[in-house]
Amino acid sequence: MSDMSQPREPRPAISQADYQRLSEFRYLIRRFLEFSQVQAEDAGLTPRQHQALLAIKGFPGGGPVTVGDLAERLRIR
């Protein structure tokens, strides 16, 4: 349990350049996700099925993938 009596460290200010980099990063993520969705649909898959297949095929270590591993990779709770 965290100690609520301890003051939090102030966060450093985010510069305009940082906001621009974050904005560009988010934009590129959205473009990639859109591209991936189109590719999945062209292959007859849902985007989630495509993500699951990628997670299984590209799992580090090459060993068997457990349901827990897959859930973690897909960020399913």
HELIX and SHEET records of a PDB file:
HELIX    1   1 GLN A   16  ASP A   42  1                                  27    
HELIX    2   2 PRO A   47  LYS A   57  1                                  11    
HELIX    3   3 VAL A   67  LEU A   74  1                                   8    
END                                                                             
